[in-house]
């Protein structure tokens, strides 16, 4: 993994790209969970969504190191 990505002279941190990818994946997962009755089993939806995002971000970061 490189530290930064150069876009027309502007250096963007690689972690920012990974966070955006994880956010997109997280949106898809949340839409799928909204269609199912899964969220009725969740006590606090916001905390669950945050935890889900952290897990997805960890998976994206670990896959980027390969």
Number of C-alpha atoms within 10 A of each C-alpha: 9 9 9 14 15 10 8 6 7 9 11 13 13 16 17 12 13 18 18 12 16 21 16 14 15 20 14 11 15 16 10 12 12 12 9 10 10 10 14 10 8 12 9 10 12 10 11 13 16 12 12 16 21 16 14 21 21 15 13 17 18 10 9 12 8 6
